[in-house]
Amino acid sequence: MNAPDKPATFKVGGCRTEANLTVGELASHPGEHEPISFIVLLFPGFSQLCLSSLIDPLRLANSLSSRTLFRWQVVSLDGESVESASGISVEVAGSFDERQKSLLLERRRTLMIFAGDGVKHHTTDNLRAFLRRCVRSHVPIYALGTATWLLADAGVLSEVRCTVHWDTKAALSETFNGLAVDDALFVRDGHIVTCAGGLSAFDLAMVLVEERSGAELVRSICQHVIADRSRDGASFQSAPPGLRYANAGKKLLPVIHIMETHVDDPMPLEEVARRGSVSRRQMERLFVQHLSMTPRRYYLSLRLLKARQLIELTAMPVMDVAVACGFISSSHFSKCFRDQFKLPPSQLRKYSTD
């Protein structure tokens, strides 16, 4: 669906103040009654679902506890409203330039960055330099959605484990060699937290709430938003629907994870089963029963999905994409790709660059 010609406007109200954030291992703890506050930097194309999934639980934490536990201030690079991926514009409290000095010089300052589609078009020399200064100054940084790309572009993830939304993971790994990218909802490594975005921002918010006020408030928030539970950050974000909490998931998820981490050099299915601690026959039965396809077909679909991501999000030659996804024949790759997506890889590349 196309975005509306004239975007609607959503005003982020409530707790707006100058910002910093200290939670858990990221920085020194605030005083017992001191609110935790942070700056939220939005880039065009960010996910409104992701932003709301983080901010609204913090608002509820304040409301349900009858205390101001969290404060936030939403800004943009130029101080103008920012249009989300859904076409809804969010008003901001000012420009990021006005807050940079406080982030670097004042105690307990934290930066949260939200980005989405087209993130690679928002990289600038000034942003790279500032993010590097933040890291050198031990300023905590949270990157949500595709904002991990901005940190990688700034060169601050070389010794940090990270995550990113699954549909950007392949392009991120191929564009920035040597990154340790986990298939996780969110990853905390030192002063940097990366989050896959979407509803995983809610799970990250629950960690912030629990560290600030305890598990009882988390349960109250989950009840209020009609959520059964919050998820651990290490949960696989790419788990097929229905498997995350199913008994079958305990056997299938490790097998799927093995496949996902061996896309460029596909393993024989017997080896996949052995490493996943299941028999080949049991693996075949579980895939057909719960995913309605054979392990071979599922493994191929993972490789083709990665290929599609690389074609859409990078400038890699099609043959290099084929090799990166475990195909040694360009003709075989093109045939499999056409069967899966109903168009050849060369045509998809043309659509992606138009």
Secondary structure, DSSP 8 states (H G I E B T S, - for coil): ----SS--EEE--S-B-S-----GGGS----TT--EEEEEEE-TT--HHHHHHHHHHHHHHHHHHTS--EEEEEEBSSSS-EE-TTS-EEE-SSBSHHHHHHHHHSTT--EEEEE-TTGGGG--HHHHHHHHHHHHTT--EEEEETTHHHHHHTT--TT-EE---HHHHHHHHHHSTT-EE-SSSEEEETTEEEE--TTHHHHHHHHHHHHHH-HHHHHHHHHHTT-S----TTS-TT--TTTSSSTTHHHHHHHHHHHHTTSSS---HHHHHHHTTS-HHHHHHHHHHHHSS-HHHHHHHHHHHHHHHHHHH----HHHHHHHTT-S-HHHHHHHHHHHHSS-HHHHHHHHH-
